[in-house]
Amino acid sequence: MPNCPTCSRASSRSTSSAEMVKGREGERVRLYVCGRILGYKRSKSNQYENTSLVQIEGVNTKEEVDWYLGKRMAYIYKAATKKNGTPYRCIWGKVCRPHGNSGVVRAKFKTNLPPKSMGSRVRVFMYPSNI
Amino acid sequence: MAPSKPRSKSRNPLLIPGIGKFSRSKMYHKRGIWAIKAKHGGTFPRHDPKPAAPEPASKKPPKFYPADDVKTPVPNRRKPKPAKLRASITPGTVLILLAGRFMGKRVVFLKQLPSGLLLITGPFTVNGVPLRRVNQAYVIATSTKVDISGVNVDKFDDKYFAKDKKKAYKKSESSFFETEKQEKKLPQQKKDDQKAVDTPLIKAIEAVEYLRGYLGTKFTLRSGTKPHELQF
């Protein structure tokens, strides 16, 4: 079992695609949707860093967001020092509620996302599933 | 008078813990002691006390009294129920695993275990997934169903999947190194169980066109597919 970045849940839930590919010689599967981190929840001159705004690919209306509510997401980033044998680290979070009418989503993470994450990718997983 | 059930609610509502609304004389009247006394000729009916159990001779005064009065915890009467099974998950449903070692694999659901976890199997020869437990939340149920009437899953429960407890080894250097080299081998019993479950399953799978290939393939999202629009 490849070493995975420290996560809040069991390590079998891997979060690094590179590590996954190394450990698994078979086909790669993508079981997450890509999202972009737009920034923090904010008004004109105040920002609230405990909630981030995320644009999920392919989700363009408030009604479409319903499917994604509660789904877990992971912000994955690289750091210089290796932890648990891998340079990849992640911050886990979940989709909280829609933001506005156009499919943007509010998300809360275990720790607030760092500002450098703005504009970068986030993985929105398909679990906890309700289908 | 026949013995009656004790009253569930006190007749004396509490204003503050320790202070009731009614005085002792009022309570005497409310409880109707006067009526009971009148019924039994002026005295409250009583029976002779039961002979007290002989005190155990060895009872010594305790050596230790705790400094503060410690509250005894209220006994926990909660019995957790197994998670409610989604209506889309019925025995024989093909599930897609969303996380873990076998993520993306399509797998057959056998039954729900008492803990609430789902018992699944690949079948092993089809896609390498053994008899395993999985949480409902990490699974998508498809509308494809396999006929599992020929499969007997009664013997499987959560205890079957419990990890073997490591034998307590003496903390000597030699035995410490020995246990490190212990190989983990799958017991033959588990292999036989797997075969016993899979053989009737595979027969049912072979009967349906493309099903074996379907179960062997992994599920993946592709560019442009939106999971919220997919019909499983």
Interface residues (C-beta under 8 A of the other chain):
Chain A: M1 S12 R13 G26 E27 R28 V29 R30 L31 Y32 V33 E57 G58 V59 E64 D66 W67 Y68 F125 M126 Y127 P128 S129 N130 I131
Chain B: R86 S88 L98 A99 G100 R101 M103 G104 Q136 A137 Y138 V139 I140 A141 K218 F219 T220 L221 R222 G224 K226 P227 H228 E229 F232
